[in-house]
Amino acid sequence: MIEGDKKAQGWCIRAKMNMQDPVKCLRDPVLYRSNPDRHHRTGTTYKCYPTYDFACPIVDAIEGVTHSMRSIEYKDRDKLFEWV
């Protein structure tokens, strides 16, 4: 996936969680995705990309953010944010 082989297009890394969880975003979330296509800014340097759900909690933890100010559209993903 990291090498960006064209055969790997559409692959992703998911968290193996509880498929019976009542919070649907905690069942089988995608953490990383691959895209071997050329990016308009970085070209073919990067082929794996973290999803918002995976990257933001980590960045907030590194930067010491104690209260995340996100719009209401992410409300259903708060449990996943806390889990990561």
C-alpha positions in Angstrom: 0.0 0.0 0.0 2.8 2.5 0.9 4.6 1.8 -2.4 1.4 2.8 -4.2 1.1 -0.1 -6.5 -1.8 0.4 -9.0 -3.1 -3.0 -7.8 -3.5 -1.6 -4.3 -5.9 1.1 -5.4 -8.9 1.3 -3.1 -7.2 -0.4 -0.1 -7.7 0.9 3.4 -6.7 0.2 6.9 -9.6 -0.3 9.3 -9.8 -0.6 13.1 -11.0 -4.0 14.1 -13.7 -3.1 16.6 -17.1 -4.4 17.7 -19.4 -4.8 14.8 -22.3 -4.9 17.2 -21.5 -1.5 18.8 -24.7 0.7 19.0 -22.5 3.7 17.9 -22.2 2.9 14.2 -19.0 4.8 13.5 -17.2 2.5 16.1 -18.0 -0.7 14.2 -15.4 -0.7 11.4 -13.8 2.7 11.0 -11.3 3.5 8.2 -8.1 4.9 9.6 -5.9 5.1 6.5 -6.6 4.9 2.8 -4.4 4.5 -0.2 -4.5 6.5 -3.5 -1.8 5.8 -6.0 -3.0 8.5 -8.3 -0.9 11.6 -8.8 -1.7 14.5 -6.3 -2.0 18.0 -7.8 0.5 19.4 -5.2 2.7 16.6 -3.9 2.8 14.5 -7.1 3.5 10.8 -6.3 5.4 11.4 -3.0 2.6 10.2 -0.8 0.3 7.3 -1.5 -1.2 6.7 1.9 -3.4 9.2 3.7 -4.8 9.2 7.2 -8.5 9.9 7.5 -9.9 12.9 9.5 -11.1 10.6 12.2 -7.6 9.2 12.8 -5.4 12.3 12.2 -7.3 15.0 14.2 -7.3 13.2 17.6 -3.6 12.6 17.3 -2.8 16.1 16.3 -4.9 17.5 19.1 -3.1 15.3 21.6 0.3 16.3 20.3 -0.6 20.0 20.4 -2.2 19.8 23.9 -5.8 20.7 22.7 -8.1 20.1 25.7 -11.4 21.1 24.0 -11.9 20.4 20.3 -14.2 23.0 18.6 -15.8 21.1 15.8 -19.0 21.7 13.9 -22.1 19.8 14.8 -21.7 17.5 11.7 -19.0 15.6 13.6 -21.1 15.0 16.7 -21.9 11.4 15.8 -18.1 10.8 15.5 -17.2 12.0 19.0 -16.9 8.5 20.4 -14.5 7.5 17.7 -12.5 10.7 18.3 -12.2 9.8 22.0 -11.3 6.2 21.2 -8.4 7.2 18.9 
